[in-house]
Amino acid sequence: MAVSTPDAERYLRVQGLGIQSGRRGDDHVIALEGELEMANVAAIETELSQVEAGDCRQIVLDLRGLSFLDSTGIHLLMQAHARGEATGRSVALLVDEGPVRRVLDVCGALSILPTRAVAA
């Protein structure tokens, strides 16, 4: 179910994945919660396509709420990064220490995908 607010912030929950998406100045932040896997990756692909069609300077994917990430999720992140590189729009990750960061590190994605520091 999608919920829209007047400032165009959206929230969607699909098969164990929560997606909160909205503008923060020149950035568009997509915060994910739960498990990003094959069963729900299409929902975030759709959201990313809509955001990429807009005029934001940077897309920030906030992965701090994820408890699980499979290879389809890693592929999604890598493809979003490649599209950003091709269009001149940066894609950055927010990711805490834990299982999701370990998966990204072990597969080498953290050496390619830019991460963003979180202000305290």
PELINSUL-V330943 format. One record per backbone hydrogen bond with DSSP energy under -1.0 kcal/mol. CO is the residue of the C=O (numbers start at 0). NH is the residue of the N-H. If there is no record, write none. Layout:
CO_NH ; CO_NH
This chain:
2_10 ; 4_7 ; 8_4 ; 9_20 ; 10_2 ; 11_18 ; 13_16 ; 15_34 ; 16_13 ; 17_32 ; 18_11 ; 19_30 ; 20_9 ; 21_28 ; 23_26 ; 25_56 ; 26_23 ; 27_59 ; 28_21 ; 29_61 ; 30_19 ; 32_17 ; 33_66 ; 33_67 ; 35_69 ; 36_39 ; 36_40 ; 39_42 ; 40_44 ; 41_45 ; 42_46 ; 43_47 ; 44_48 ; 45_49 ; 46_50 ; 47_51 ; 48_52 ; 50_53 ; 57_27 ; 58_91 ; 59_29 ; 60_93 ; 61_31 ; 62_65 ; 64_33 ; 67_35 ; 69_73 ; 70_74 ; 71_75 ; 72_76 ; 73_77 ; 74_78 ; 75_79 ; 76_80 ; 77_81 ; 78_82 ; 79_83 ; 80_84 ; 81_85 ; 82_86 ; 83_87 ; 83_88 ; 89_58 ; 91_60 ; 92_115 ; 93_62 ; 97_101 ; 98_102 ; 99_103 ; 100_104 ; 101_105 ; 102_106 ; 103_108 ; 103_109 ; 104_107 ; 108_111 ; 108_112 ; 113_92
